[in-house]
């Protein structure tokens, strides 16, 4: 028996997740939240996290900021490699009924880089200062939701991005050669 490759697994998952994508997009439109999620997604491109790092530099110091920046760079490398290797098309590309309401930074969908970074930074901020982690948690949840709402990702892309973000943050915390 032949083992299915990533493309075949994604095709099967796409069909299963399509209904959830459509329901999420419709829910956002019904509640007039599309513009809100567009802004959240745009901030999640990096602007919000750069501001957070500047705040951490002032409030927590250079070591904490280096931890965030190093993990952020690692996250970027890892998600770009995965996207290039796994090549899952975005929902709006695969399904005519899904409209893209945001700006895609690249062609592929798996994993969600926005969610990966948001979760990674939230875990690290919680490690650095639990209050900071709680402050950014609502933004992180909105970033994750925005990716599906805007037709840019499937829910499993967001889930995978979350898991990878936790793994990168946990690894960074483990290998940091200094105490905060």
Secondary structure by P-SEA (a helix, b strand, c coil): cccccaaaaaaaaaaaaaaaaaaaaaaaaaacaaaaaaaaaaaaccaaaaaaaaaaaacccaaaaaaaaaaaaaaaaaaaaaaaaaccccccccccccccccccccccccccaaaaaaaaaaaaaaaacaaaaaaaaaaaaaaaaaaaaaccccaaaaaaaaaaaaaaaaaaaaaccccc
